[in-house]
Amino acid sequence: MRLTNGRMEIDVEINQGVTLIAKAVIVPTVDSSGQPRLQVESVNLGSLPVPESLINQIQKMVDGMLVSY
């Protein structure tokens, strides 16, 4: 993970018979009530962007992790 221009860039190696690098860009912010928020800006598998519907699912998982924290 690295922080670049206020964005967290996370690279993960996925090996399921074929090795791919998944990259997520997440923007940390604080909402109007002072709670932390992580906005999933983009996700790529290799050089291909994932569909918006998958990014929305990932966003829901991230939101759920923050709530349970």
N, CA, C and O atoms as a CHARMM CRD file, in Angstrom:
* protein
*
  276
    1    1 MET  N      0.84900  -1.17400   0.00000 PROA 1      0.00000
    2    1 MET  CA     0.00000   0.00000   0.00000 PROA 1      0.00000
    3    1 MET  C      0.88800   1.22800   0.00000 PROA 1      0.00000
    4    1 MET  O      1.93300   1.26600   0.65000 PROA 1      0.00000
    5    2 ARG  N      0.45500   2.21600  -0.73200 PROA 2      0.00000
    6    2 ARG  CA     1.16200   3.49700  -0.72700 PROA 2      0.00000
    7    2 ARG  C      0.13300   4.62100  -0.77600 PROA 2      0.00000
    8    2 ARG  O     -0.98300   4.45100  -1.26800 PROA 2      0.00000
    9    3 LEU  N      0.53600   5.75500  -0.25800 PROA 3      0.00000
   10    3 LEU  CA    -0.31500   6.93700  -0.24200 PROA 3      0.00000
   11    3 LEU  C      0.23800   7.92200  -1.26400 PROA 3      0.00000
   12    3 LEU  O      1.38300   8.36200  -1.16300 PROA 3      0.00000
   13    4 THR  N     -0.59300   8.26200  -2.25200 PROA 4      0.00000
   14    4 THR  CA    -0.18000   9.16900  -3.31500 PROA 4      0.00000
   15    4 THR  C     -1.27200  10.20200  -3.52800 PROA 4      0.00000
   16    4 THR  O     -2.40600   9.85000  -3.85200 PROA 4      0.00000
   17    5 ASN  N     -0.94200  11.46800  -3.35100 PROA 5      0.00000
   18    5 ASN  CA    -1.90900  12.55200  -3.57700 PROA 5      0.00000
   19    5 ASN  C     -3.21500  12.33800  -2.82000 PROA 5      0.00000
   20    5 ASN  O     -4.29700  12.57700  -3.35600 PROA 5      0.00000
   21    6 GLY  N     -3.10800  11.88600  -1.56900 PROA 6      0.00000
   22    6 GLY  CA    -4.28200  11.70300  -0.72800 PROA 6      0.00000
   23    6 GLY  C     -5.08600  10.45200  -1.03600 PROA 6      0.00000
   24    6 GLY  O     -6.18400  10.27800  -0.50800 PROA 6      0.00000
   25    7 ARG  N     -4.55800   9.58200  -1.88100 PROA 7      0.00000
   26    7 ARG  CA    -5.24700   8.34500  -2.24200 PROA 7      0.00000
   27    7 ARG  C     -4.41500   7.14600  -1.79600 PROA 7      0.00000
   28    7 ARG  O     -3.18800   7.15500  -1.89700 PROA 7      0.00000
   29    8 MET  N     -5.09800   6.12000  -1.30400 PROA 8      0.00000
   30    8 MET  CA    -4.41500   4.87800  -0.95600 PROA 8      0.00000
   31    8 MET  C     -4.43900   3.98900  -2.19100 PROA 8      0.00000
   32    8 MET  O     -5.50000   3.72300  -2.75500 PROA 8      0.00000
   33    9 GLU  N     -3.26300   3.53300  -2.60600 PROA 9      0.00000
   34    9 GLU  CA    -3.15600   2.60800  -3.72600 PROA 9      0.00000
   35    9 GLU  C     -2.73600   1.26200  -3.16500 PROA 9      0.00000
   36    9 GLU  O     -1.67100   1.13200  -2.56100 PROA 9      0.00000
   37   10 ILE  N     -3.58500   0.25900  -3.37000 PROA 10     0.00000
   38   10 ILE  CA    -3.36600  -1.06100  -2.80100 PROA 10     0.00000
   39   10 ILE  C     -3.21200  -2.06000  -3.94300 PROA 10     0.00000
   40   10 ILE  O     -4.10000  -2.18400  -4.78700 PROA 10     0.00000
   41   11 ASP  N     -2.09000  -2.77000  -3.97000 PROA 11     0.00000
   42   11 ASP  CA    -1.83800  -3.79900  -4.97100 PROA 11     0.00000
   43   11 ASP  C     -1.82600  -5.16100  -4.28500 PROA 11     0.00000
   44   11 ASP  O     -1.19400  -5.34100  -3.24300 PROA 11     0.00000
   45   12 VAL  N     -2.52700  -6.10900  -4.87800 PROA 12     0.00000
   46   12 VAL  CA    -2.61300  -7.46500  -4.33700 PROA 12     0.00000
   47   12 VAL  C     -2.37900  -8.45900  -5.47000 PROA 12     0.00000
   48   12 VAL  O     -2.94900  -8.32700  -6.55200 PROA 12     0.00000
   49   13 GLU  N     -1.53200  -9.45600  -5.20800 PROA 13     0.00000
   50   13 GLU  CA    -1.31200 -10.50100  -6.19300 PROA 13     0.00000
   51   13 GLU  C     -2.35100 -11.60200  -5.98600 PROA 13     0.00000
   52   13 GLU  O     -2.51100 -12.11600  -4.87900 PROA 13     0.00000
   53   14 ILE  N     -3.05500 -11.95900  -7.06200 PROA 14     0.00000
   54   14 ILE  CA    -4.07000 -13.00600  -7.02200 PROA 14     0.00000
   55   14 ILE  C     -3.57200 -14.15700  -7.88700 PROA 14     0.00000
   56   14 ILE  O     -3.22100 -13.96800  -9.05200 PROA 14     0.00000
   57   15 ASN  N     -3.54500 -15.34800  -7.30400 PROA 15     0.00000
   58   15 ASN  CA    -3.08700 -16.51200  -8.05200 PROA 15     0.00000
   59   15 ASN  C     -4.16500 -17.59000  -8.01900 PROA 15     0.00000
   60   15 ASN  O     -4.33300 -18.29300  -7.02200 PROA 15     0.00000
   61   16 GLN  N     -4.88100 -17.70400  -9.11100 PROA 16     0.00000
   62   16 GLN  CA    -5.92000 -18.72900  -9.26400 PROA 16     0.00000
   63   16 GLN  C     -5.64900 -19.48100 -10.57100 PROA 16     0.00000
   64   16 GLN  O     -6.47900 -19.47700 -11.48000 PROA 16     0.00000
   65   17 GLY  N     -4.49300 -20.11700 -10.65600 PROA 17     0.00000
   66   17 GLY  CA    -4.07600 -20.76300 -11.89400 PROA 17     0.00000
   67   17 GLY  C     -3.35200 -19.79100 -12.80300 PROA 17     0.00000
   68   17 GLY  O     -2.42300 -20.17200 -13.51500 PROA 17     0.00000
   69   18 VAL  N     -3.76800 -18.55900 -12.78300 PROA 18     0.00000
   70   18 VAL  CA    -3.12400 -17.45100 -13.48900 PROA 18     0.00000
   71   18 VAL  C     -2.86400 -16.37100 -12.45000 PROA 18     0.00000
   72   18 VAL  O     -3.70400 -16.11000 -11.58900 PROA 18     0.00000
   73   19 THR  N     -1.70800 -15.75400 -12.53500 PROA 19     0.00000
   74   19 THR  CA    -1.39200 -14.70000 -11.57400 PROA 19     0.00000
   75   19 THR  C     -1.75000 -13.33600 -12.15700 PROA 19     0.00000
   76   19 THR  O     -1.32200 -12.98200 -13.25600 PROA 19     0.00000
   77   20 LEU  N     -2.53500 -12.58500 -11.40700 PROA 20     0.00000
   78   20 LEU  CA    -2.91200 -11.22400 -11.77600 PROA 20     0.00000
   79   20 LEU  C     -2.60600 -10.28700 -10.62000 PROA 20     0.00000
   80   20 LEU  O     -2.56000 -10.70300  -9.46300 PROA 20     0.00000
   81   21 ILE  N     -2.40000  -9.04300 -10.93800 PROA 21     0.00000
   82   21 ILE  CA    -2.26800  -8.00800  -9.91400 PROA 21     0.00000
   83   21 ILE  C     -3.57100  -7.22200  -9.89500 PROA 21     0.00000
   84   21 ILE  O     -3.98100  -6.65600 -10.90800 PROA 21     0.00000
   85   22 ALA  N     -4.21300  -7.19200  -8.73800 PROA 22     0.00000
   86   22 ALA  CA    -5.40600  -6.37200  -8.54500 PROA 22     0.00000
   87   22 ALA  C     -4.96400  -5.08000  -7.87900 PROA 22     0.00000
   88   22 ALA  O     -4.18700  -5.09600  -6.92500 PROA 22     0.00000
   89   23 LYS  N     -5.46200  -3.96900  -8.38500 PROA 23     0.00000
   90   23 LYS  CA    -5.11200  -2.66800  -7.81500 PROA 23     0.00000
   91   23 LYS  C     -6.38900  -1.91400  -7.48200 PROA 23     0.00000
   92   23 LYS  O     -7.28200  -1.77700  -8.31900 PROA 23     0.00000
   93   24 ALA  N     -6.46500  -1.42600  -6.24700 PROA 24     0.00000
   94   24 ALA  CA    -7.60000  -0.60700  -5.81600 PROA 24     0.00000
   95   24 ALA  C     -7.07700   0.76400  -5.41500 PROA 24     0.00000
   96   24 ALA  O     -6.02000   0.88200  -4.79400 PROA 24     0.00000
   97   25 VAL  N     -7.81400   1.78000  -5.77200 PROA 25     0.00000
   98   25 VAL  CA    -7.50700   3.15000  -5.34900 PROA 25     0.00000
   99   25 VAL  C     -8.65300   3.59100  -4.44900 PROA 25     0.00000
  100   25 VAL  O     -9.81500   3.59100  -4.85500 PROA 25     0.00000
  101   26 ILE  N     -8.30900   3.96500  -3.22200 PROA 26     0.00000
  102   26 ILE  CA    -9.30200   4.31700  -2.20800 PROA 26     0.00000
  103   26 ILE  C     -8.97100   5.69200  -1.65100 PROA 26     0.00000
  104   26 ILE  O     -7.81600   5.99300  -1.34800 PROA 26     0.00000
  105   27 VAL  N    -10.00000   6.52200  -1.52100 PROA 27     0.00000
  106   27 VAL  CA    -9.82400   7.88300  -1.01300 PROA 27     0.00000
  107   27 VAL  C    -10.38600   7.95900   0.40700 PROA 27     0.00000
  108   27 VAL  O    -11.59400   7.82800   0.60200 PROA 27     0.00000
  109   28 PRO  N     -9.51000   8.17000   1.40700 PROA 28     0.00000
  110   28 PRO  CA   -10.00500   8.31200   2.78000 PROA 28     0.00000
  111   28 PRO  C    -10.52400   9.73600   3.00700 PROA 28     0.00000
  112   28 PRO  O     -9.89000  10.71200   2.60600 PROA 28     0.00000
  113   29 THR  N    -11.68000   9.83500   3.65400 PROA 29     0.00000
  114   29 THR  CA   -12.26200  11.13200   3.99100 PROA 29     0.00000
  115   29 THR  C    -12.93000  11.03700   5.35600 PROA 29     0.00000
  116   29 THR  O    -12.94500   9.97900   5.98500 PROA 29     0.00000
  117   30 VAL  N    -13.47600  12.14800   5.79400 PROA 30     0.00000
  118   30 VAL  CA   -14.27400  12.20300   7.01800 PROA 30     0.00000
  119   30 VAL  C    -15.62000  12.79300   6.62200 PROA 30     0.00000
  120   30 VAL  O    -15.67300  13.84200   5.98000 PROA 30     0.00000
  121   31 ASP  N    -16.72500  12.11800   7.00400 PROA 31     0.00000
  122   31 ASP  CA   -18.04200  12.61900   6.61300 PROA 31     0.00000
  123   31 ASP  C    -18.48900  13.75900   7.52900 PROA 31     0.00000
  124   31 ASP  O    -17.76700  14.15500   8.44400 PROA 31     0.00000
  125   32 SER  N    -19.68100  14.27500   7.27000 PROA 32     0.00000
  126   32 SER  CA   -20.17300  15.45200   8.00600 PROA 32     0.00000
  127   32 SER  C    -20.37500  15.18800   9.49000 PROA 32     0.00000
  128   32 SER  O    -20.40200  16.13200  10.27900 PROA 32     0.00000
  129   33 SER  N    -20.51800  13.91800   9.89200 PROA 33     0.00000
  130   33 SER  CA   -20.67100  13.60600  11.31300 PROA 33     0.00000
  131   33 SER  C    -19.33900  13.24300  11.97600 PROA 33     0.00000
  132   33 SER  O    -19.30400  12.82100  13.13200 PROA 33     0.00000
  133   34 GLY  N    -18.24800  13.41400  11.22900 PROA 34     0.00000
  134   34 GLY  CA   -16.93500  13.15400  11.80000 PROA 34     0.00000
  135   34 GLY  C    -16.47900  11.70100  11.72100 PROA 34     0.00000
  136   34 GLY  O    -15.46400  11.33500  12.31400 PROA 34     0.00000
  137   35 GLN  N    -17.22800  10.87100  10.98900 PROA 35     0.00000
  138   35 GLN  CA   -16.89400   9.45700  10.86200 PROA 35     0.00000
  139   35 GLN  C    -15.96500   9.23500   9.66400 PROA 35     0.00000
  140   35 GLN  O    -16.10000   9.89900   8.63700 PROA 35     0.00000
  141   36 PRO  N    -15.03000   8.30600   9.80200 PROA 36     0.00000
  142   36 PRO  CA   -14.14600   8.01800   8.66200 PROA 36     0.00000
  143   36 PRO  C    -14.92200   7.35800   7.52800 PROA 36     0.00000
  144   36 PRO  O    -15.88000   6.62000   7.75800 PROA 36     0.00000
  145   37 ARG  N    -14.50700   7.63000   6.34200 PROA 37     0.00000
  146   37 ARG  CA   -15.13100   7.04300   5.14600 PROA 37     0.00000
  147   37 ARG  C    -14.02200   6.69100   4.17200 PROA 37     0.00000
  148   37 ARG  O    -13.06700   7.45000   4.00800 PROA 37     0.00000
  149   38 LEU  N    -14.14600   5.55000   3.53100 PROA 38     0.00000
  150   38 LEU  CA   -13.20900   5.12400   2.49600 PROA 38     0.00000
  151   38 LEU  C    -13.98900   4.96800   1.19600 PROA 38     0.00000
  152   38 LEU  O    -14.81500   4.06500   1.06900 PROA 38     0.00000
  153   39 GLN  N    -13.72900   5.84000   0.24100 PROA 39     0.00000
  154   39 GLN  CA   -14.42900   5.80800  -1.04300 PROA 39     0.00000
  155   39 GLN  C    -13.59000   5.02200  -2.04800 PROA 39     0.00000
  156   39 GLN  O    -12.46200   5.40800  -2.35500 PROA 39     0.00000
  157   40 VAL  N    -14.14200   3.91800  -2.55900 PROA 40     0.00000
  158   40 VAL  CA   -13.44800   3.11800  -3.56600 PROA 40     0.00000
  159   40 VAL  C    -13.55000   3.87100  -4.88900 PROA 40     0.00000
  160   40 VAL  O    -14.63100   3.99700  -5.46300 PROA 40     0.00000
  161   41 GLU  N    -12.42200   4.36400  -5.36000 PROA 41     0.00000
  162   41 GLU  CA   -12.40100   5.17800  -6.57600 PROA 41     0.00000
  163   41 GLU  C    -12.27300   4.31600  -7.83200 PROA 41     0.00000
  164   41 GLU  O    -12.93700   4.57400  -8.83600 PROA 41     0.00000
  165   42 SER  N    -11.41600   3.29100  -7.77200 PROA 42     0.00000
  166   42 SER  CA   -11.25000   2.41900  -8.93200 PROA 42     0.00000
  167   42 SER  C    -10.65200   1.09300  -8.50000 PROA 42     0.00000
  168   42 SER  O     -9.99300   0.99000  -7.46600 PROA 42     0.00000
  169   43 VAL  N    -10.90300   0.07100  -9.32800 PROA 43     0.00000
  170   43 VAL  CA   -10.32600  -1.25000  -9.12000 PROA 43     0.00000
  171   43 VAL  C     -9.97400  -1.80800 -10.49900 PROA 43     0.00000
  172   43 VAL  O    -10.79200  -1.77200 -11.41800 PROA 43     0.00000
  173   44 ASN  N     -8.76500  -2.31800 -10.63400 PROA 44     0.00000
  174   44 ASN  CA    -8.32700  -2.94700 -11.87500 PROA 44     0.00000
  175   44 ASN  C     -7.85600  -4.35800 -11.59000 PROA 44     0.00000
  176   44 ASN  O     -7.28100  -4.63000 -10.53600 PROA 44     0.00000
  177   45 LEU  N     -8.10100  -5.26100 -12.53900 PROA 45     0.00000
  178   45 LEU  CA    -7.50600  -6.59000 -12.52200 PROA 45     0.00000
  179   45 LEU  C     -6.53500  -6.62700 -13.69300 PROA 45     0.00000
  180   45 LEU  O     -6.94300  -6.62500 -14.85400 PROA 45     0.00000
  181   46 GLY  N     -5.25100  -6.66200 -13.37600 PROA 46     0.00000
  182   46 GLY  CA    -4.26200  -6.48900 -14.42700 PROA 46     0.00000
  183   46 GLY  C     -4.41600  -5.08400 -14.97800 PROA 46     0.00000
  184   46 GLY  O     -4.43800  -4.11300 -14.22200 PROA 46     0.00000
  185   47 SER  N     -4.52200  -4.97500 -16.28500 PROA 47     0.00000
  186   47 SER  CA    -4.68900  -3.64500 -16.89000 PROA 47     0.00000
  187   47 SER  C     -6.14900  -3.30400 -17.17000 PROA 47     0.00000
  188   47 SER  O     -6.44600  -2.24600 -17.72500 PROA 47     0.00000
  189   48 LEU  N     -7.06500  -4.20300 -16.78400 PROA 48     0.00000
  190   48 LEU  CA    -8.47800  -3.98800 -17.08600 PROA 48     0.00000
  191   48 LEU  C     -9.25500  -3.45400 -15.89200 PROA 48     0.00000
  192   48 LEU  O     -9.14700  -3.99700 -14.79300 PROA 48     0.00000
  193   49 PRO  N    -10.03500  -2.39800 -16.09100 PROA 49     0.00000
  194   49 PRO  CA   -10.88500  -1.90300 -15.00100 PROA 49     0.00000
  195   49 PRO  C    -12.03700  -2.86500 -14.75600 PROA 49     0.00000
  196   49 PRO  O    -12.55500  -3.46500 -15.69800 PROA 49     0.00000
  197   50 VAL  N    -12.44000  -3.01700 -13.50500 PROA 50     0.00000
  198   50 VAL  CA   -13.59000  -3.86500 -13.20100 PROA 50     0.00000
  199   50 VAL  C    -14.87200  -3.05500 -13.42100 PROA 50     0.00000
  200   50 VAL  O    -14.84300  -1.82500 -13.37200 PROA 50     0.00000
  201   51 PRO  N    -15.98700  -3.73300 -13.66100 PROA 51     0.00000
  202   51 PRO  CA   -17.25400  -3.02500 -13.88500 PROA 51     0.00000
  203   51 PRO  C    -17.69800  -2.24400 -12.64000 PROA 51     0.00000
  204   51 PRO  O    -17.36900  -2.60200 -11.50900 PROA 51     0.00000
  205   52 GLU  N    -18.44000  -1.18900 -12.88100 PROA 52     0.00000
  206   52 GLU  CA   -18.95900  -0.34000 -11.80100 PROA 52     0.00000
  207   52 GLU  C    -19.77900  -1.15100 -10.80100 PROA 52     0.00000
  208   52 GLU  O    -19.75700  -0.86500  -9.60400 PROA 52     0.00000
  209   53 SER  N    -20.50900  -2.17000 -11.29200 PROA 53     0.00000
  210   53 SER  CA   -21.32500  -2.98400 -10.38500 PROA 53     0.00000
  211   53 SER  C    -20.44300  -3.71500  -9.36500 PROA 53     0.00000
  212   53 SER  O    -20.84700  -3.87100  -8.21200 PROA 53     0.00000
  213   54 LEU  N    -19.25800  -4.15900  -9.76300 PROA 54     0.00000
  214   54 LEU  CA   -18.34400  -4.81700  -8.83300 PROA 54     0.00000
  215   54 LEU  C    -17.72900  -3.80100  -7.87200 PROA 54     0.00000
  216   54 LEU  O    -17.54900  -4.09600  -6.69000 PROA 54     0.00000
  217   55 ILE  N    -17.41100  -2.62200  -8.36500 PROA 55     0.00000
  218   55 ILE  CA   -16.89300  -1.56600  -7.48400 PROA 55     0.00000
  219   55 ILE  C    -17.93700  -1.23300  -6.41900 PROA 55     0.00000
  220   55 ILE  O    -17.58500  -1.01100  -5.26100 PROA 55     0.00000
  221   56 ASN  N    -19.21800  -1.19500  -6.79800 PROA 56     0.00000
  222   56 ASN  CA   -20.29100  -0.92200  -5.83200 PROA 56     0.00000
  223   56 ASN  C    -20.35200  -2.00500  -4.75900 PROA 56     0.00000
  224   56 ASN  O    -20.56600  -1.70200  -3.58500 PROA 56     0.00000
  225   57 GLN  N    -20.16400  -3.27100  -5.15200 PROA 57     0.00000
  226   57 GLN  CA   -20.15700  -4.36100  -4.17500 PROA 57     0.00000
  227   57 GLN  C    -18.96500  -4.24300  -3.23300 PROA 57     0.00000
  228   57 GLN  O    -19.09500  -4.46000  -2.02900 PROA 57     0.00000
  229   58 ILE  N    -17.80900  -3.89900  -3.78100 PROA 58     0.00000
  230   58 ILE  CA   -16.60900  -3.71400  -2.95300 PROA 58     0.00000
  231   58 ILE  C    -16.82700  -2.55600  -1.98800 PROA 58     0.00000
  232   58 ILE  O    -16.43500  -2.63200  -0.82300 PROA 58     0.00000
  233   59 GLN  N    -17.45400  -1.48000  -2.47200 PROA 59     0.00000
  234   59 GLN  CA   -17.73200  -0.32400  -1.61200 PROA 59     0.00000
  235   59 GLN  C    -18.61400  -0.72700  -0.43400 PROA 59     0.00000
  236   59 GLN  O    -18.37700  -0.28900   0.69200 PROA 59     0.00000
  237   60 LYS  N    -19.63100  -1.55600  -0.68100 PROA 60     0.00000
  238   60 LYS  CA   -20.51000  -2.01800   0.39600 PROA 60     0.00000
  239   60 LYS  C    -19.72900  -2.82300   1.43100 PROA 60     0.00000
  240   60 LYS  O    -19.96500  -2.69300   2.63200 PROA 60     0.00000
  241   61 MET  N    -18.79800  -3.65500   0.96300 PROA 61     0.00000
  242   61 MET  CA   -17.96900  -4.44200   1.89900 PROA 61     0.00000
  243   61 MET  C    -17.09300  -3.50800   2.73900 PROA 61     0.00000
  244   61 MET  O    -16.97300  -3.69300   3.95000 PROA 61     0.00000
  245   62 VAL  N    -16.48800  -2.51600   2.10700 PROA 62     0.00000
  246   62 VAL  CA   -15.63400  -1.56000   2.82300 PROA 62     0.00000
  247   62 VAL  C    -16.46600  -0.79500   3.84800 PROA 62     0.00000
  248   62 VAL  O    -16.04300  -0.63000   4.99200 PROA 62     0.00000
  249   63 ASP  N    -17.64100  -0.33000   3.44300 PROA 63     0.00000
  250   63 ASP  CA   -18.52400   0.39000   4.36300 PROA 63     0.00000
  251   63 ASP  C    -18.87900  -0.48200   5.56800 PROA 63     0.00000
  252   63 ASP  O    -18.88700  -0.01200   6.70500 PROA 63     0.00000
  253   64 GLY  N    -19.17200  -1.75400   5.30500 PROA 64     0.00000
  254   64 GLY  CA   -19.51300  -2.68700   6.38800 PROA 64     0.00000
  255   64 GLY  C    -18.36200  -2.89400   7.35700 PROA 64     0.00000
  256   64 GLY  O    -18.57500  -3.00600   8.56500 PROA 64     0.00000
  257   65 MET  N    -17.14500  -2.94600   6.83300 PROA 65     0.00000
  258   65 MET  CA   -15.97800  -3.11100   7.70800 PROA 65     0.00000
  259   65 MET  C    -15.80100  -1.90000   8.61400 PROA 65     0.00000
  260   65 MET  O    -15.43800  -2.04500   9.78200 PROA 65     0.00000
  261   66 LEU  N    -16.05500  -0.70600   8.08400 PROA 66     0.00000
  262   66 LEU  CA   -15.90400   0.49800   8.91500 PROA 66     0.00000
  263   66 LEU  C    -16.97000   0.55900   9.99600 PROA 66     0.00000
  264   66 LEU  O    -16.69700   0.99500  11.11400 PROA 66     0.00000
  265   67 VAL  N    -18.19200   0.12200   9.67100 PROA 67     0.00000
  266   67 VAL  CA   -19.27800   0.13600  10.65400 PROA 67     0.00000
  267   67 VAL  C    -18.96600  -0.81300  11.79900 PROA 67     0.00000
  268   67 VAL  O    -19.18900  -0.47900  12.96200 PROA 67     0.00000
  269   68 SER  N    -18.44600  -2.00300  11.47200 PROA 68     0.00000
  270   68 SER  CA   -18.17000  -2.98500  12.52100 PROA 68     0.00000
  271   68 SER  C    -16.90400  -2.65500  13.28900 PROA 68     0.00000
  272   68 SER  O    -16.66100  -3.23800  14.34600 PROA 68     0.00000
  273   69 TYR  N    -16.09200  -1.73600  12.78800 PROA 69     0.00000
  274   69 TYR  CA   -14.88900  -1.33400  13.49600 PROA 69     0.00000
  275   69 TYR  C    -15.28800  -0.42300  14.62800 PROA 69     0.00000
  276   69 TYR  O    -14.42900   0.04700  15.37400 PROA 69     0.00000
